Amino acid sequence: MSFWGRDGSSDALRWSSIGCRSVVRQWISHRREECRMAKIAFIGLGIMGLPMARNLARAGHAVTGIVRSDAAAERAAQAGLAVVRDVAAATADADVVITMLPDTLDVESVVDQVVPALKPGAVVIDMSTIDAEATRALASRVSAAGGRYLDAPVSGGEAGAVDAVLSIMVGGSDDDVADVRSLLEDMGRTIVHVGPVGAGQVVKAANQLIVAGNIQLVAEAIVLLQSQGAQLTAALEVIGGGLAGSTVLERKRDAMLDHQFDPGFRLALHAKDLGIVERTAGSDGLSLPLTAAVTQLVRALVARGDGGLDHSALLKLAEEMNGSR
């Protein structure tokens, strides 16, 4: 299609440019509307998954939550979701299948049920945090069944999921990412296409080691400040306003100072994620000494029974190691 005027005049060019912009806007609007009308099967309605699914429903999508228990079914219904217990039944009618599950084996088990029922051309978006190599294998299986696959792990914790401001790192083809971008924008604020399938999981692994290291250093800073009798609230406020400021400090500071470790992101899951980092680094022969240290601290908390606490509970261990709590 050409928007050039027949006479090649500047007026014709100007009007053709306006026409082109109009058609592009219409096309974008049409693509967004297609995504708005998507039928979504959402598998994994936990701390993160339920508010993510709820935000999709609020945005106008037809969202079906797959649940196992009566309690989960009630929570999903209260969030405005249709509810089923059969993965295959929900998948058969879905344009998009989203998984938000704890670990690699969980995603593999669900994909075993999704693949035979998958509608041709449907998109499977795994928003869990799992192994990148396994992700590529899952993508191959979905592709062979006539579907499309994206890995789109998230960062931002429960608060980010509730407020639809998650950071979403997406691996997949340009076209597939473009097709679901508006849908992802209903769950997150920062949507970045980071490369082919599997790249999202690699970026998430890097994210998780930075988050764990940051929490540990904030914990150690609190222990240091306590030992010197500093006013903690004021001290962390001024630190947060300088180069040492971070999202971790901003979001976790009050809970850490109040020793409230209700899980926004559980230590057990962070230990799992750091295990992914460890295996990935090992496969490439990398030396990541600080990552190794914080991984052992997280694992120590999990081993003693604190795996259900928020990862900011690294402060508990830092204080106990220094006799300050």
C-alpha positions as YAML, in Angstrom:
chain: A
units: angstrom
residues:
- id: 1
  name: MET
  ca: [0.00, 0.00, 0.00]
- id: 2
  name: SER
  ca: [1.35, 3.43, -0.93]
- id: 3
  name: PHE
  ca: [0.49, 6.77, 0.60]
- id: 4
  name: TRP
  ca: [2.45, 8.86, -1.90]
- id: 5
  name: GLY
  ca: [0.45, 11.46, -3.88]
- id: 6
  name: ARG
  ca: [0.24, 10.93, -7.60]
- id: 7
  name: ASP
  ca: [1.86, 14.28, -8.38]
- id: 8
  name: GLY
  ca: [4.63, 13.91, -5.81]
- id: 9
  name: SER
  ca: [3.84, 17.38, -4.44]
- id: 10
  name: SER
  ca: [4.72, 18.49, -0.95]
- id: 11
  name: ASP
  ca: [1.00, 18.81, -0.13]
- id: 12
  name: ALA
  ca: [0.44, 15.27, -1.31]
- id: 13
  name: LEU
  ca: [3.38, 14.10, 0.80]
- id: 14
  name: ARG
  ca: [2.07, 15.97, 3.82]
- id: 15
  name: TRP
  ca: [-1.39, 14.47, 3.51]
- id: 16
  name: SER
  ca: [0.03, 11.05, 2.76]
- id: 17
  name: SER
  ca: [2.05, 11.27, 5.99]
- id: 18
  name: ILE
  ca: [-1.07, 12.16, 7.93]
- id: 19
  name: GLY
  ca: [-2.89, 9.25, 6.29]
- id: 20
  name: CYS
  ca: [-0.06, 6.91, 7.13]
- id: 21
  name: ARG
  ca: [-0.08, 7.93, 10.78]
- id: 22
  name: SER
  ca: [-3.84, 7.47, 10.90]
- id: 23
  name: VAL
  ca: [-3.64, 3.96, 9.49]
- id: 24
  name: VAL
  ca: [-0.81, 3.07, 11.89]
- id: 25
  name: ARG
  ca: [-2.90, 4.31, 14.82]
- id: 26
  name: GLN
  ca: [-5.86, 2.28, 13.60]
- id: 27
  name: TRP
  ca: [-3.67, -0.80, 13.21]
- id: 28
  name: ILE
  ca: [-2.22, -0.41, 16.70]
- id: 29
  name: SER
  ca: [-5.71, 0.11, 18.11]
- id: 30
  name: HIS
  ca: [-6.92, -2.99, 16.29]
- id: 31
  name: ARG
  ca: [-4.03, -5.08, 17.61]
- id: 32
  name: ARG
  ca: [-4.65, -3.84, 21.15]
- id: 33
  name: GLU
  ca: [-8.36, -4.63, 20.82]
- id: 34
  name: GLU
  ca: [-7.53, -8.12, 19.62]
- id: 35
  name: CYS
  ca: [-5.45, -8.59, 22.74]
- id: 36
  name: ARG
  ca: [-8.18, -7.02, 24.91]
- id: 37
  name: MET
  ca: [-10.61, -9.68, 23.69]
- id: 38
  name: ALA
  ca: [-8.23, -12.53, 24.44]
- id: 39
  name: LYS
  ca: [-9.45, -15.59, 26.28]
- id: 40
  name: ILE
  ca: [-6.82, -16.37, 28.90]
- id: 41
  name: ALA
  ca: [-6.23, -19.53, 30.91]
- id: 42
  name: PHE
  ca: [-4.19, -18.61, 34.00]
- id: 43
  name: ILE
  ca: [-2.43, -21.40, 35.87]
- id: 44
  name: GLY
  ca: [-0.85, -20.57, 39.22]
- id: 45
  name: LEU
  ca: [-3.02, -18.31, 41.39]
- id: 46
  name: GLY
  ca: [-0.65, -17.80, 44.30]
- id: 47
  name: ILE
  ca: [0.73, -14.70, 46.00]
- id: 48
  name: MET
  ca: [1.81, -13.26, 42.65]
- id: 49
  name: GLY
  ca: [-0.46, -15.03, 40.20]
- id: 50
  name: LEU
  ca: [-3.82, -14.12, 41.69]
- id: 51
  name: PRO
  ca: [-3.37, -10.33, 41.58]
- id: 52
  name: MET
  ca: [-1.85, -10.61, 38.09]
- id: 53
  name: ALA
  ca: [-4.88, -12.56, 36.86]
- id: 54
  name: ARG
  ca: [-7.20, -10.12, 38.60]
- id: 55
  name: ASN
  ca: [-5.57, -7.19, 36.80]
- id: 56
  name: LEU
  ca: [-6.06, -8.95, 33.47]
- id: 57
  name: ALA
  ca: [-9.74, -9.47, 34.23]
- id: 58
  name: ARG
  ca: [-10.13, -5.84, 35.27]
- id: 59
  name: ALA
  ca: [-8.57, -4.80, 31.95]
- id: 60
  name: GLY
  ca: [-11.34, -6.58, 30.07]
- id: 61
  name: HIS
  ca: [-9.86, -9.99, 29.32]
- id: 62
  name: ALA
  ca: [-11.88, -13.17, 29.77]
- id: 63
  name: VAL
  ca: [-9.73, -14.91, 32.38]
- id: 64
  name: THR
  ca: [-10.23, -18.47, 33.54]
- id: 65
  name: GLY
  ca: [-8.28, -19.54, 36.60]
- id: 66
  name: ILE
  ca: [-7.27, -23.17, 36.97]
- id: 67
  name: VAL
  ca: [-7.49, -24.22, 40.63]
- id: 68
  name: ARG
  ca: [-7.07, -27.38, 42.71]
- id: 69
  name: SER
  ca: [-8.87, -26.57, 45.96]
- id: 70
  name: ASP
  ca: [-12.19, -25.09, 47.07]
- id: 71
  name: ALA
  ca: [-10.35, -22.29, 48.87]
- id: 72
  name: ALA
  ca: [-8.44, -21.36, 45.71]
- id: 73
  name: ALA
  ca: [-11.66, -21.49, 43.70]
- id: 74
  name: GLU
  ca: [-13.33, -19.07, 46.13]
- id: 75
  name: ARG
  ca: [-10.40, -16.62, 46.01]
- id: 76
  name: ALA
  ca: [-10.37, -16.76, 42.19]
- id: 77
  name: ALA
  ca: [-14.12, -16.16, 41.97]
- id: 78
  name: GLN
  ca: [-13.83, -13.19, 44.32]
- id: 79
  name: ALA
  ca: [-11.16, -11.81, 41.99]
- id: 80
  name: GLY
  ca: [-13.62, -11.89, 39.10]
- id: 81
  name: LEU
  ca: [-12.25, -14.97, 37.37]
- id: 82
  name: ALA
  ca: [-14.07, -17.90, 35.87]
- id: 83
  name: VAL
  ca: [-12.89, -21.07, 37.58]
- id: 84
  name: VAL
  ca: [-12.17, -24.60, 36.36]
- id: 85
  name: ARG
  ca: [-10.10, -27.48, 37.68]
- id: 86
  name: ASP
  ca: [-9.20, -29.10, 34.35]
- id: 87
  name: VAL
  ca: [-6.10, -27.66, 32.64]
- id: 88
  name: ALA
  ca: [-6.88, -29.23, 29.28]
- id: 89
  name: ALA
  ca: [-10.47, -27.97, 29.24]
- id: 90
  name: ALA
  ca: [-9.38, -24.40, 29.96]
- id: 91
  name: THR
  ca: [-6.55, -24.58, 27.43]
- id: 92
  name: ALA
  ca: [-8.71, -25.82, 24.55]
- id: 93
  name: ASP
  ca: [-10.58, -22.52, 24.33]
- id: 94
  name: ALA
  ca: [-7.74, -20.17, 25.26]
- id: 95
  name: ASP
  ca: [-5.95, -17.70, 23.01]
- id: 96
  name: VAL
  ca: [-3.30, -17.26, 25.71]
- id: 97
  name: VAL
  ca: [-2.16, -19.65, 28.44]
- id: 98
  name: ILE
  ca: [-0.22, -18.06, 31.30]
- id: 99
  name: THR
  ca: [1.70, -20.07, 33.88]
- id: 100
  name: MET
  ca: [2.93, -18.58, 37.17]
- id: 101
  name: LEU
  ca: [4.29, -21.55, 39.10]
- id: 102
  name: PRO
  ca: [6.97, -22.20, 41.73]
- id: 103
  name: ASP
  ca: [9.57, -24.26, 39.87]
- id: 104
  name: THR
  ca: [10.72, -25.90, 36.64]
- id: 105
  name: LEU
  ca: [9.10, -29.27, 37.37]
- id: 106
  name: ASP
  ca: [5.75, -27.58, 38.03]
- id: 107
  name: VAL
  ca: [5.83, -25.81, 34.66]
- id: 108
  name: GLU
  ca: [6.90, -28.98, 32.85]
- id: 109
  name: SER
  ca: [4.02, -30.90, 34.45]
- id: 110
  name: VAL
  ca: [1.48, -28.29, 33.39]
- id: 111
  name: VAL
  ca: [2.85, -28.06, 29.85]
- id: 112
  name: ASP
  ca: [2.38, -31.85, 29.61]
- id: 113
  name: GLN
  ca: [-1.35, -31.16, 30.03]
- id: 114
  name: VAL
  ca: [-1.47, -27.98, 27.94]
- id: 115
  name: VAL
  ca: [0.25, -29.23, 24.76]
- id: 116
  name: PRO
  ca: [-2.32, -31.89, 23.69]
- id: 117
  name: ALA
  ca: [-5.19, -29.40, 24.08]
- id: 118
  name: LEU
  ca: [-3.50, -26.27, 22.73]
- id: 119
  name: LYS
  ca: [-5.39, -24.32, 20.08]
- id: 120
  name: PRO
  ca: [-3.30, -23.68, 16.92]
- id: 121
  name: GLY
  ca: [-1.59, -20.30, 17.13]
- id: 122
  name: ALA
  ca: [-2.25, -19.90, 20.85]
- id: 123
  name: VAL
  ca: [0.48, -18.29, 22.95]
- id: 124
  name: VAL
  ca: [1.90, -19.91, 26.07]
- id: 125
  name: ILE
  ca: [3.49, -17.32, 28.36]
- id: 126
  name: ASP
  ca: [5.48, -18.72, 31.26]
- id: 127
  name: MET
  ca: [5.86, -15.99, 33.87]
- id: 128
  name: SER
  ca: [7.44, -18.29, 36.44]
- id: 129
  name: THR
  ca: [11.14, -18.20, 37.30]
- id: 130
  name: ILE
  ca: [12.66, -21.43, 36.02]
- id: 131
  name: ASP
  ca: [15.73, -22.84, 34.29]
- id: 132
  name: ALA
  ca: [16.56, -21.28, 30.90]
- id: 133
  name: GLU
  ca: [17.59, -24.57, 29.28]
- id: 134
  name: ALA
  ca: [14.32, -26.21, 30.34]
- id: 135
  name: THR
  ca: [12.49, -23.17, 28.99]
- id: 136
  name: ARG
  ca: [13.97, -23.68, 25.52]
- id: 137
  name: ALA
  ca: [12.91, -27.33, 25.59]
- id: 138
  name: LEU
  ca: [9.36, -26.37, 26.59]
- id: 139
  name: ALA
  ca: [9.23, -23.82, 23.77]
- id: 140
  name: SER
  ca: [10.17, -26.52, 21.27]
- id: 141
  name: ARG
  ca: [7.35, -28.74, 22.49]
- id: 142
  name: VAL
  ca: [4.78, -25.96, 22.27]
- id: 143
  name: SER
  ca: [6.00, -24.97, 18.81]
- id: 144
  name: ALA
  ca: [5.75, -28.56, 17.60]
- id: 145
  name: ALA
  ca: [2.11, -28.56, 18.77]
- id: 146
  name: GLY
  ca: [1.35, -25.47, 16.67]
- id: 147
  name: GLY
  ca: [1.57, -22.93, 19.48]
- id: 148
  name: ARG
  ca: [3.88, -20.07, 20.36]
- id: 149
  name: TYR
  ca: [5.96, -19.67, 23.51]
- id: 150
  name: LEU
  ca: [7.32, -16.75, 25.51]
- id: 151
  name: ASP
  ca: [9.21, -16.74, 28.79]
- id: 152
  name: ALA
  ca: [8.27, -13.60, 30.71]
- id: 153
  name: PRO
  ca: [9.42, -13.79, 34.34]
- id: 154
  name: VAL
  ca: [8.61, -10.83, 36.56]
- id: 155
  name: SER
  ca: [10.16, -8.73, 39.28]
- id: 156
  name: GLY
  ca: [8.42, -6.47, 41.77]
- id: 157
  name: GLY
  ca: [7.04, -8.82, 44.40]
- id: 158
  name: GLU
  ca: [3.48, -9.01, 45.65]
- id: 159
  name: ALA
  ca: [3.11, -5.23, 45.79]
- id: 160
  name: GLY
  ca: [4.17, -4.91, 42.15]
- id: 161
  name: ALA
  ca: [1.70, -7.61, 41.15]
- id: 162
  name: VAL
  ca: [-1.16, -5.98, 43.04]
- id: 163
  name: ASP
  ca: [-0.46, -2.52, 41.61]
- id: 164
  name: ALA
  ca: [0.25, -3.83, 38.07]
- id: 165
  name: VAL
  ca: [3.70, -2.22, 38.05]
- id: 166
  name: LEU
  ca: [5.79, -5.36, 37.60]
- id: 167
  name: SER
  ca: [9.00, -5.37, 35.60]
- id: 168
  name: ILE
  ca: [8.61, -8.07, 32.95]
- id: 169
  name: MET
  ca: [11.60, -9.43, 31.04]
- id: 170
  name: VAL
  ca: [10.42, -11.20, 27.90]
- id: 171
  name: GLY
  ca: [12.13, -13.82, 25.77]
- id: 172
  name: GLY
  ca: [10.70, -14.79, 22.38]
- id: 173
  name: SER
  ca: [10.28, -13.67, 18.79]
- id: 174
  name: ASP
  ca: [9.65, -10.03, 17.88]
- id: 175
  name: ASP
  ca: [6.22, -10.79, 16.43]
- id: 176
  name: ASP
  ca: [5.05, -12.89, 19.36]
- id: 177
  name: VAL
  ca: [6.13, -10.26, 21.88]
- id: 178
  name: ALA
  ca: [4.39, -7.54, 19.87]
- id: 179
  name: ASP
  ca: [1.17, -9.58, 19.78]
- id: 180
  name: VAL
  ca: [0.90, -9.77, 23.58]
- id: 181
  name: ARG
  ca: [2.62, -6.56, 24.66]
- id: 182
  name: SER
  ca: [-0.62, -4.75, 25.56]
- id: 183
  name: LEU
  ca: [-1.69, -7.77, 27.61]
- id: 184
  name: LEU
  ca: [1.62, -7.68, 29.50]
- id: 185
  name: GLU
  ca: [1.13, -3.96, 30.06]
- id: 186
  name: ASP
  ca: [-2.03, -4.80, 32.00]
- id: 187
  name: MET
  ca: [0.19, -6.55, 34.55]
- id: 188
  name: GLY
  ca: [3.38, -4.50, 34.50]
- id: 189
  name: ARG
  ca: [4.89, -1.09, 33.94]
- id: 190
  name: THR
  ca: [8.30, -2.00, 32.52]
- id: 191
  name: ILE
  ca: [8.02, -4.48, 29.65]
- id: 192
  name: VAL
  ca: [11.34, -5.22, 27.95]
- id: 193
  name: HIS
  ca: [12.01, -7.71, 25.17]
- id: 194
  name: VAL
  ca: [15.43, -9.05, 26.15]
- id: 195
  name: GLY
  ca: [16.08, -11.61, 23.40]
- id: 196
  name: PRO
  ca: [14.99, -15.03, 22.12]
- id: 197
  name: VAL
  ca: [13.21, -17.69, 24.16]
- id: 198
  name: GLY
  ca: [15.18, -18.37, 27.35]
- id: 199
  name: ALA
  ca: [16.65, -14.86, 27.55]
- id: 200
  name: GLY
  ca: [13.94, -13.76, 29.96]
- id: 201
  name: GLN
  ca: [14.95, -16.47, 32.41]
- id: 202
  name: VAL
  ca: [18.64, -15.56, 32.15]
- id: 203
  name: VAL
  ca: [17.85, -11.91, 32.91]
- id: 204
  name: LYS
  ca: [15.61, -12.95, 35.81]
- id: 205
  name: ALA
  ca: [18.43, -15.05, 37.26]
- id: 206
  name: ALA
  ca: [20.68, -11.98, 37.21]
- id: 207
  name: ASN
  ca: [17.87, -9.96, 38.79]
- id: 208
  name: GLN
  ca: [17.52, -12.44, 41.63]
- id: 209
  name: LEU
  ca: [21.18, -12.42, 42.56]
- id: 210
  name: ILE
  ca: [21.16, -8.59, 42.63]
- id: 211
  name: VAL
  ca: [18.05, -8.55, 44.83]
- id: 212
  name: ALA
  ca: [19.43, -11.11, 47.29]
- id: 213
  name: GLY
  ca: [22.77, -9.33, 47.51]
- id: 214
  name: ASN
  ca: [21.05, -5.98, 48.02]
- id: 215
  name: ILE
  ca: [18.83, -7.30, 50.82]
- id: 216
  name: GLN
  ca: [21.81, -8.85, 52.57]
- id: 217
  name: LEU
  ca: [23.79, -5.61, 52.41]
- id: 218
  name: VAL
  ca: [20.81, -3.62, 53.71]
- id: 219
  name: ALA
  ca: [20.56, -6.13, 56.57]
- id: 220
  name: GLU
  ca: [24.24, -5.76, 57.38]
- id: 221
  name: ALA
  ca: [23.97, -1.97, 57.22]
- id: 222
  name: ILE
  ca: [21.12, -2.11, 59.75]
- id: 223
  name: VAL
  ca: [23.23, -4.26, 62.07]
- id: 224
  name: LEU
  ca: [26.11, -1.77, 61.77]
- id: 225
  name: LEU
  ca: [23.84, 1.21, 62.46]
- id: 226
  name: GLN
  ca: [22.28, -0.56, 65.45]
- id: 227
  name: SER
  ca: [25.68, -1.29, 66.94]
- id: 228
  name: GLN
  ca: [26.53, 2.41, 66.88]
- id: 229
  name: GLY
  ca: [23.22, 3.62, 68.29]
- id: 230
  name: ALA
  ca: [22.14, 5.42, 65.11]
- id: 231
  name: GLN
  ca: [18.52, 6.45, 64.60]
- id: 232
  name: LEU
  ca: [17.60, 3.77, 62.07]
- id: 233
  name: THR
  ca: [14.64, 5.41, 60.34]
- id: 234
  name: ALA
  ca: [16.53, 8.65, 59.75]
- id: 235
  name: ALA
  ca: [19.70, 6.85, 58.74]
- id: 236
  name: LEU
  ca: [18.00, 4.71, 56.11]
- id: 237
  name: GLU
  ca: [16.04, 7.69, 54.83]
- id: 238
  name: VAL
  ca: [19.17, 9.67, 54.05]
- id: 239
  name: ILE
  ca: [20.96, 6.60, 52.66]
- id: 240
  name: GLY
  ca: [17.98, 5.98, 50.40]
- id: 241
  name: GLY
  ca: [18.25, 9.48, 48.98]
- id: 242
  name: GLY
  ca: [21.83, 8.97, 47.79]
- id: 243
  name: LEU
  ca: [23.77, 6.60, 45.60]
- id: 244
  name: ALA
  ca: [23.01, 3.68, 47.93]
- id: 245
  name: GLY
  ca: [19.30, 4.13, 47.39]
- id: 246
  name: SER
  ca: [17.49, 1.19, 45.76]
- id: 247
  name: THR
  ca: [14.07, -0.28, 45.19]
- id: 248
  name: VAL
  ca: [14.92, -2.93, 47.78]
- id: 249
  name: LEU
  ca: [15.67, -0.28, 50.38]
- id: 250
  name: GLU
  ca: [12.55, 1.67, 49.49]
- id: 251
  name: ARG
  ca: [10.15, -1.28, 49.58]
- id: 252
  name: LYS
  ca: [11.67, -3.43, 52.30]
- id: 253
  name: ARG
  ca: [12.94, -0.81, 54.77]
- id: 254
  name: ASP
  ca: [9.83, -0.43, 56.95]
- id: 255
  name: ALA
  ca: [9.13, -4.16, 57.17]
- id: 256
  name: MET
  ca: [12.75, -4.86, 58.09]
- id: 257
  name: LEU
  ca: [12.78, -2.17, 60.78]
- id: 258
  name: ASP
  ca: [9.49, -3.53, 62.16]
- id: 259
  name: HIS
  ca: [10.69, -7.14, 61.84]
- id: 260
  name: GLN
  ca: [7.57, -8.00, 59.86]
- id: 261
  name: PHE
  ca: [8.50, -10.79, 57.50]
- id: 262
  name: ASP
  ca: [5.14, -11.81, 56.07]
- id: 263
  name: PRO
  ca: [5.95, -13.26, 52.65]
- id: 264
  name: GLY
  ca: [5.87, -11.04, 49.61]
- id: 265
  name: PHE
  ca: [8.51, -13.33, 48.16]
- id: 266
  name: ARG
  ca: [9.41, -16.40, 50.17]
- id: 267
  name: LEU
  ca: [12.96, -17.32, 51.09]
- id: 268
  name: ALA
  ca: [12.35, -20.86, 49.83]
- id: 269
  name: LEU
  ca: [11.62, -19.51, 46.34]
- id: 270
  name: HIS
  ca: [14.61, -17.22, 46.42]
- id: 271
  name: ALA
  ca: [16.78, -20.17, 47.36]
- id: 272
  name: LYS
  ca: [15.41, -21.99, 44.33]
- id: 273
  name: ASP
  ca: [16.19, -19.00, 42.11]
- id: 274
  name: LEU
  ca: [19.73, -18.73, 43.42]
- id: 275
  name: GLY
  ca: [20.15, -22.41, 42.67]
- id: 276
  name: ILE
  ca: [19.29, -21.59, 39.04]
- id: 277
  name: VAL
  ca: [21.96, -18.86, 39.10]
- id: 278
  name: GLU
  ca: [24.44, -21.32, 40.58]
- id: 279
  name: ARG
  ca: [23.79, -23.97, 37.92]
- id: 280
  name: THR
  ca: [23.88, -21.46, 35.09]
- id: 281
  name: ALA
  ca: [27.15, -19.98, 36.29]
- id: 282
  name: GLY
  ca: [28.62, -23.45, 36.81]
- id: 283
  name: SER
  ca: [27.75, -24.55, 33.28]
- id: 284
  name: ASP
  ca: [29.80, -21.64, 31.94]
- id: 285
  name: GLY
  ca: [32.63, -22.03, 34.46]
- id: 286
  name: LEU
  ca: [31.96, -18.64, 36.04]
- id: 287
  name: SER
  ca: [33.19, -17.53, 39.46]
- id: 288
  name: LEU
  ca: [30.58, -15.48, 41.37]
- id: 289
  name: PRO
  ca: [31.89, -15.37, 44.96]
- id: 290
  name: LEU
  ca: [29.40, -12.87, 46.43]
- id: 291
  name: THR
  ca: [26.52, -14.78, 44.86]
- id: 292
  name: ALA
  ca: [27.82, -17.96, 46.47]
- id: 293
  name: ALA
  ca: [27.97, -16.31, 49.88]
- id: 294
  name: VAL
  ca: [24.45, -14.89, 49.84]
- id: 295
  name: THR
  ca: [23.13, -18.19, 48.44]
- id: 296
  name: GLN
  ca: [24.49, -20.01, 51.49]
- id: 297
  name: LEU
  ca: [22.90, -17.46, 53.84]
- id: 298
  name: VAL
  ca: [19.50, -17.86, 52.16]
- id: 299
  name: ARG
  ca: [19.83, -21.64, 52.26]
- id: 300
  name: ALA
  ca: [20.74, -21.52, 55.95]
- id: 301
  name: LEU
  ca: [17.47, -19.74, 56.74]
- id: 302
  name: VAL
  ca: [15.48, -22.21, 54.67]
- id: 303
  name: ALA
  ca: [17.23, -25.19, 56.29]
- id: 304
  name: ARG
  ca: [16.33, -24.02, 59.78]
- id: 305
  name: GLY
  ca: [12.65, -23.63, 58.88]
- id: 306
  name: ASP
  ca: [12.34, -20.00, 57.84]
- id: 307
  name: GLY
  ca: [11.68, -20.71, 54.15]
- id: 308
  name: GLY
  ca: [8.12, -19.39, 54.42]
- id: 309
  name: LEU
  ca: [9.25, -15.94, 55.50]
- id: 310
  name: ASP
  ca: [9.89, -13.01, 53.19]
- id: 311
  name: HIS
  ca: [13.42, -12.80, 51.80]
- id: 312
  name: SER
  ca: [13.94, -9.62, 53.85]
- id: 313
  name: ALA
  ca: [14.26, -12.04, 56.81]
- id: 314
  name: LEU
  ca: [17.94, -12.17, 55.90]
- id: 315
  name: LEU
  ca: [18.03, -9.44, 58.56]
- id: 316
  name: LYS
  ca: [17.13, -12.03, 61.23]
- id: 317
  name: LEU
  ca: [20.20, -14.08, 60.46]
- id: 318
  name: ALA
  ca: [22.49, -11.04, 60.24]
- id: 319
  name: GLU
  ca: [21.31, -9.87, 63.65]
- id: 320
  name: GLU
  ca: [21.61, -13.31, 65.24]
- id: 321
  name: MET
  ca: [25.12, -13.77, 63.88]
- id: 322
  name: ASN
  ca: [26.05, -10.53, 65.64]
- id: 323
  name: GLY
  ca: [24.13, -11.11, 68.87]
- id: 324
  name: SER
  ca: [21.93, -8.08, 68.32]
- id: 325
  name: ARG
  ca: [18.52, -9.73, 68.44]
...
